Amino acid sequence: MLSVNLVYGTYGESGILTSINNTRRMLELLDPEVRLYENAPRICDVIHAHTFGPIALFLALLHKAYRRVVVIHAHTTPQDVRSSYVAASFLSIFLRRYLKFYYNLADVCIAPSLYTKDVLITTLGVRRRIEVVSNGIDLNLYSCDQERANTFRKRYAIGDRPLILSVGLVFMRKGIADFVEVARIFPEFQFAWAGRILASPFLPRRTREILRNAPPNVLFTGRVENICDPLSAAQIFVFPSYEENQGIAVLEAAACSLPIVIRDLPVYTGYVHERDCIKFTSRRELAAAIQELVTNKTKAGLLGQNAREAVQKHDIRVIGRKLLRVYLSAKVR
């Protein structure tokens, strides 16, 4: 039996937290092949760190001293820290140096996408083995239905209007400015952004201005208890983020068979334009995609169906086996 110490911090509502939960579930499903420990002050065969904090650093160094396998999940890069919270862009300069040191401690770095693997090599100079392993998604947890839809619509008085949804922390990097400006074009539609809003002192001034001046048809819900509620109510899922390492929110929308509109970024090379999503590069293209999908329900349904089929390969029951192979093939350096 392989013992694995899963090390993580507190991330609140975020894609990283979802990835941690998914990894935990993967390892639980691998029992009895894997014995799982979490943030344990003990030496295991493998340490799998989902964070870069001081405790993770200490445990990684301790496992290296005992010549055990160190696996580090590369959730964070300087690119995805910029334009997030107050002073984030400034801190990303120092973070670059630390992450280069930290990720190079690993016997294996896990990148959630080919794009992130390239960033680790070209931006951070990571010289260790890098494996691309999806953050995964537990498809059994995504049950979108009419009851959930009705509950969400009633709570926010949406009525029968088409609902265009986005999900994520309320950061400039996530594309909230584009979301709000496109919403002005469609006052007859309801736009909703589900995701935690940081306390005012941590929000950049520009972010606060966007929230304050958003038109009446834009709703920022803050944290939601179950993401399936807004996903059930939505007609279209829009993800205007400028930088992602994978985009777990997109996997969640696909799991609920929603038609997806995403920014045309290198990280989404696995998504095929007009087959399982629509990609855009400008606000004009985003507005045109929304208009088309609201009008053409047949195309919207087909995109959602194809997205649901495409996301099957990210299910934790598939990804868990790949993760185990990474553990078993890792060589201590």
Secondary structure, DSSP 8 states (H G I E B T S, - for coil): -EEEEEE-----SSHHHHHHHHHHHHHHHTTTTEEEEES-SS--SEEEES--SHHHHHHHHHHHHTT-EEEEE----HHHHTTSSTTHHHHHHHHHHHHHHHHTT-SEEEESSHHHHHHHHHTS---SEEEE----B-GGG----HHHHHHHHHHTT-TTS-EEEEES---GGGTHHHHHHHHTT-TTSEEEEES----GGGS-HHHHHHHHH--TTEEEEES-S-THHHHHH-SEEEE--S--SS-HHHHHHHHTT--EEEE--GGGTTS-BTTTBEEESSHHHHHHHHHHHHH-HHHHHHHHHHHHHHGGGGBHHHHHHHHHHHHHH----
